[in-house]
């Protein structure tokens, strides 16, 4: 027996809580941006995050409402995706507060910056993987804006590399679940893809 949930009857806020409890785990893009005059560097987690294209490399995050990350990307055309890792949980959560645009989450939470190579927003020094992005396009959809960014440069801490690429078990990825729940990597399953073979005559 199933329990039915009607989005229209529930309303947006209630169904938001339902959806974010179902679409799990969600990777977290820790987005750093800068105001147009360069006076404030902002940092905020976004758990609606994915790869949009691989050639060219484009990643995508969604802003629910008009958040500072979105405003800064629209005004400057640049952002950095900082990988969210388990040891940084407390700092990531501290930057999720809805501060005024004039407040730097870097300064508030005492997060060390490092300069980016191709964009103005700084990188989080402790984040093991960073993607420097230039805004490709934005798409309004309901109460949300999808932000697509072309990856101009990627950098990885050398101790997180396994066989030439970032190793998941060394990255210790942090994910978002429903409500105030967060997820960690847990058990990793290895299973080879089964290739298609033409039937023999």
C-alpha positions, -999 to 999 in steps of 0.1 A, spaced: 0 0 0 13 35 -9 5 69 5 -3 95 -21 12 130 -22 -5 157 -44 19 186 -51 -9 211 -58 -28 202 -26 3 202 -5 17 236 -17 52 245 -28 69 245 6 56 212 18 63 195 -15 98 209 -15 104 191 18 90 159 2 112 162 -29 144 169 -10 137 138 11 133 116 -20 160 129 -43 189 118 -22 218 118 -18 225 152 -35 261 164 -41 268 199 -27 284 226 -47 300 251 -23 298 281 -46 322 311 -41 314 344 -59 323 380 -56 303 412 -57 307 434 -89 329 459 -71 350 432 -56 344 443 -20 327 411 -8 335 375 -15 305 352 -8 304 315 -2 273 293 0 263 256 -4 239 245 -31 226 210 -31 208 211 -64 240 205 -84 251 183 -113 271 180 -146 252 194 -175 277 187 -203 311 171 -207 321 186 -241 323 214 -234 326 208 -197 296 225 -181 283 221 -145 250 234 -132 236 245 -98 201 258 -90 193 288 -68 159 286 -52 149 323 -50 173 352 -56 203 342 -35 236 361 -34 254 335 -54 229 340 -83 231 378 -81 269 377 -81 270 353 -110 246 374 -130 266 405 -123 301 392 -128 297 360 -149 320 340 -127 320 315 -99 340 286 -83 326 252 -73 344 240 -42 341 203 -35 322 196 -2 340 171 19 332 155 52 358 172 73 344 206 62 308 199 74 307 225 102 321 252 79 298 244 51 268 245 74 280 278 88 279 294 53 243 282 47 230 311 68 211 337 49 235 366 54 231 400 38 250 403 5 275 427 22 286 399 46 314 376 35 309 340 46 347 335 42 353 361 70 323 351 91 333 314 93 371 321 92 376 301 60 410 304 43 410 315 7 433 309 -21 434 328 -54 418 313 -85 438 313 -118 411 323 -143 383 340 -124 380 366 -96 361 346 -69 386 329 -46 388 292 -40 384 275 -6 419 265 3 408 234 22 385 220 -5 402 191 -22 387 199 -57 378 232 -72 362 241 -106 367 276 -118 337 285 -140 324 312 -163 287 316 -166 274 299 -198 237 307 -194 209 309 -168 174 295 -170 144 307 -150 120 279 -140 93 285 -115 108 298 -82 143 287 -93 171 298 -116 194 272 -131 230 284 -135 252 268 -161 289 274 -159 316 264 -183 346 249 -164 377 269 -173 400 252 -149 401 224 -123 426 218 -95 428 188 -71 449 183 -40 476 158 -51 469 134 -22 434 128 -35 444 115 -69 442 77 -76 452 63 -110 451 98 -126 418 110 -113 402 120 -80 394 89 -59 360 89 -42 372 72 -10 400 98 -6 376 127 -13 352 118 15 323 135 -3 295 151 18 260 150 5 226 165 15 196 144 24 162 155 37 156 182 63 187 187 84 202 154 74 236 151 57 252 120 42 287 106 38 301 82 13 295 49 32 302 16 15 315 18 -21 302 -8 -45 323 -18 -76 304 -34 -105 315 -34 -142 292 -23 -169 279 -52 -191 287 -45 -228 261 -52 -254 270 -80 -277 254 -85 -311 234 -118 -311 252 -145 -331 235 -160 -361 
